[in-house]
Amino acid sequence: MDGEYRELDIHDVQRGEIIRALVPWFGKCWLRLKTLQYGLADLNIALSVKDLGVHLAFLEGAGLVEMQRAAGAAGDDEAPGRIALVRLTNRGLMMYDRKIPLEPGIRF
């Protein structure tokens, strides 16, 4: 059971690091999913596109990030419905700045 709790803690930290990585870009631009993935790798948070997508879906559901999905036109690099762009919301920044309580499942 200890291992199960540790894995959950790791996911909480990973979601916190995703928010932390988006903070410098707040209000400036949308980030491509790959750019976010590379930025996280620079912070020693290696996530597959699938795992990153799961975490982003969690954060989107909490209102902390917004995502745009690919339209999937012929010749696009991204498949239809896949996450193409992501950005931090006002709520996400307020939580990062501790102006609102931390959401369960997120740790900084």
C-alpha positions as a Markdown table, in Angstrom:
| # | Residue | x | y | z |
|---|---|---|---|---|
| 1 | Met | 0.0 | 0.0 | 0.0 |
| 2 | Asp | 2.9 | 2.3 | 0.7 |
| 3 | Gly | 4.0 | 2.1 | -3.0 |
| 4 | Glu | 0.4 | 3.0 | -4.1 |
| 5 | Tyr | 0.5 | 6.2 | -2.0 |
| 6 | Arg | 3.9 | 7.1 | -3.3 |
| 7 | Glu | 2.7 | 6.8 | -6.9 |
| 8 | Leu | -0.3 | 9.0 | -6.1 |
| 9 | Asp | 2.1 | 11.6 | -4.5 |
| 10 | Ile | 4.3 | 11.5 | -7.6 |
| 11 | His | 1.3 | 12.3 | -9.8 |
| 12 | Asp | 0.3 | 15.1 | -7.6 |
| 13 | Val | 3.8 | 16.6 | -7.9 |
| 14 | Gln | 3.8 | 16.0 | -11.7 |
| 15 | Arg | 0.6 | 18.0 | -12.0 |
| 16 | Gly | 2.1 | 20.8 | -9.8 |
| 17 | Glu | 5.2 | 20.9 | -12.0 |
| 18 | Ile | 3.0 | 21.2 | -15.1 |
| 19 | Ile | 1.4 | 24.3 | -13.6 |
| 20 | Arg | 4.8 | 25.6 | -12.6 |
| 21 | Ala | 6.1 | 25.2 | -16.1 |
| 22 | Leu | 3.1 | 27.1 | -17.5 |
| 23 | Val | 3.4 | 30.1 | -15.1 |
| 24 | Pro | 6.1 | 32.0 | -17.1 |
| 25 | Trp | 3.9 | 31.9 | -20.2 |
| 26 | Phe | 0.7 | 33.1 | -18.5 |
| 27 | Gly | -1.0 | 35.8 | -20.5 |
| 28 | Lys | 1.6 | 35.6 | -23.3 |
| 29 | Cys | 0.8 | 32.7 | -25.5 |
| 30 | Trp | -0.6 | 29.2 | -25.9 |
| 31 | Leu | 2.1 | 26.5 | -25.7 |
| 32 | Arg | 2.3 | 23.5 | -28.0 |
| 33 | Leu | 2.1 | 20.2 | -26.2 |
| 34 | Lys | 5.6 | 19.2 | -27.3 |
| 35 | Thr | 7.0 | 22.5 | -26.0 |
| 36 | Leu | 5.5 | 21.8 | -22.6 |
| 37 | Gln | 6.8 | 18.3 | -22.7 |
| 38 | Tyr | 10.3 | 19.4 | -23.5 |
| 39 | Gly | 10.2 | 22.1 | -20.8 |
| 40 | Leu | 9.1 | 19.5 | -18.2 |
| 41 | Ala | 11.9 | 17.2 | -19.3 |
| 42 | Asp | 14.4 | 20.1 | -18.6 |
| 43 | Leu | 13.0 | 20.1 | -15.1 |
| 44 | Asn | 13.6 | 16.3 | -14.9 |
| 45 | Ile | 9.9 | 15.5 | -15.2 |
| 46 | Ala | 9.8 | 13.0 | -18.1 |
| 47 | Leu | 6.2 | 12.4 | -19.2 |
| 48 | Ser | 5.0 | 10.6 | -22.3 |
| 49 | Val | 2.4 | 12.4 | -24.4 |
| 50 | Lys | -0.2 | 10.0 | -23.1 |
| 51 | Asp | 0.6 | 10.7 | -19.4 |
| 52 | Leu | 0.9 | 14.4 | -20.0 |
| 53 | Gly | -2.5 | 14.3 | -21.6 |
| 54 | Val | -4.0 | 12.5 | -18.6 |
| 55 | His | -2.6 | 15.1 | -16.2 |
| 56 | Leu | -3.7 | 18.0 | -18.4 |
| 57 | Ala | -7.3 | 16.5 | -18.6 |
| 58 | Phe | -7.3 | 16.5 | -14.8 |
| 59 | Leu | -6.1 | 20.1 | -14.6 |
| 60 | Glu | -8.6 | 21.2 | -17.3 |
| 61 | Gly | -11.4 | 19.5 | -15.3 |
| 62 | Ala | -10.3 | 21.6 | -12.2 |
| 63 | Gly | -10.3 | 24.8 | -14.3 |
| 64 | Leu | -6.6 | 25.3 | -14.0 |
| 65 | Val | -5.6 | 25.0 | -17.7 |
| 66 | Glu | -7.3 | 25.4 | -21.0 |
| 67 | Met | -6.6 | 23.2 | -24.0 |
| 68 | Gln | -7.2 | 23.4 | -27.8 |
| 69 | Arg | -7.4 | 20.2 | -29.6 |
| 70 | Ala | -6.2 | 19.5 | -33.2 |
| 71 | Ala | -8.8 | 19.7 | -36.0 |
| 72 | Gly | -6.9 | 16.9 | -37.7 |
| 73 | Ala | -7.0 | 18.1 | -41.3 |
| 74 | Ala | -5.1 | 16.1 | -43.9 |
| 75 | Gly | -1.3 | 16.6 | -43.6 |
| 76 | Asp | -1.5 | 17.9 | -40.0 |
| 77 | Asp | 1.2 | 16.6 | -37.6 |
| 78 | Glu | -1.5 | 16.1 | -34.9 |
| 79 | Ala | -4.3 | 13.6 | -35.0 |
| 80 | Pro | -7.9 | 14.8 | -34.7 |
| 81 | Gly | -8.9 | 15.5 | -31.1 |
| 82 | Arg | -5.4 | 15.4 | -29.8 |
| 83 | Ile | -4.2 | 18.2 | -27.5 |
| 84 | Ala | -2.4 | 20.7 | -29.6 |
| 85 | Leu | -2.1 | 23.8 | -27.4 |
| 86 | Val | -2.3 | 24.5 | -23.6 |
| 87 | Arg | -2.3 | 27.5 | -21.4 |
| 88 | Leu | -2.7 | 28.3 | -17.7 |
| 89 | Thr | -6.0 | 29.9 | -16.6 |
| 90 | Asn | -6.4 | 32.8 | -14.1 |
| 91 | Arg | -7.6 | 30.2 | -11.6 |
| 92 | Gly | -4.4 | 28.1 | -12.2 |
| 93 | Leu | -2.2 | 31.1 | -11.6 |
| 94 | Met | -4.2 | 32.1 | -8.4 |
| 95 | Met | -3.7 | 28.6 | -7.0 |
| 96 | Tyr | 0.0 | 28.6 | -7.9 |
| 97 | Asp | 0.3 | 32.0 | -6.0 |
| 98 | Arg | -1.6 | 30.5 | -3.1 |
| 99 | Lys | -4.4 | 33.0 | -3.4 |
| 100 | Ile | -6.9 | 30.1 | -3.5 |
| 101 | Pro | -6.5 | 26.7 | -1.8 |
| 102 | Leu | -4.7 | 23.9 | -3.5 |
| 103 | Glu | -6.9 | 21.5 | -5.4 |
| 104 | Pro | -6.7 | 17.9 | -4.2 |
| 105 | Gly | -4.4 | 16.0 | -6.4 |
| 106 | Ile | -1.9 | 18.8 | -6.9 |
| 107 | Arg | 1.3 | 19.5 | -4.9 |
| 108 | Phe | 4.0 | 22.1 | -5.4 |
